Amino acid sequence: MHFLRNSRPTSAEITQLSEDLEMERETVRVWFCNRRQKEKRIGSHGEVFKKLEIYRCLKESERAHFI
């Protein structure tokens, strides 16, 4: 979900995410790089997929306000 809010986290945010996820920092950094490239390949369709992903993450009560 973090990627949907911020696809370009700062170095400090990557470090914090890696600690929270108990993963290596480099793994998290590369994941963000790869995900940005995937978004680039998808192109304009990426916006639709982002909205769908956000919608799926919302609680039932929040979904009505999303549309």
N, C-alpha and C positions, 0 to 999 in steps of 0.2 A: 504494500500500500504506500510505502514511503516514496517509491518511484513516481507514483501518480501525483503526489504533492510536489516533489522536487526531483527532477531527473538528473540534476547536476549538484550533488551534495559537496560541501566543502570537505577538506581533508579532515577537519575535526569531526564532522558529521559521519564520515566514513569510519573513522576510528571508533566513535561511539556506537555506531551500528554493529561493527564487528565485535565489539565487547558484549553488546546486548544479545547478539546472536551466537556468541561463543564460536566465531569463525575467524579465520585469518583475515587480516586487514586487506591483503592483496586480493583475496578471493572476492571480497565484497566490492572492491574497486573495479576489478575486471568484470564482475557481474553488471555493474552500472554501465560500463563502457559497452558491453555486449548488448545490453537492453536498449541503449540509445541507438546503436546500429540497427537493431531489429525494427525499432520505431521508424527509422529513416527508410528502411526497405519497404515497410508497409505503406508509407506515404500518408495520403489524406485519410485512408481508411483507419489509420492509427487512432484518430480522434474518436471514432465510433467504438473501437475496442477499449479505449480508455474509459469511456463513459459506461460501457457495459461492465467493465471490471469494477469501477467505483460502485455502480448500482448493486452488483452482487455482494459487495462488502458491507453495504448499508444494512442497518436493522430494518425490520419490516415497517416500523413506525416512521422511519426516515425516508422510505422509498417514495411515498406519496408526494413529498416536497421536492424530490429530485428532478422530476420531469418538468 
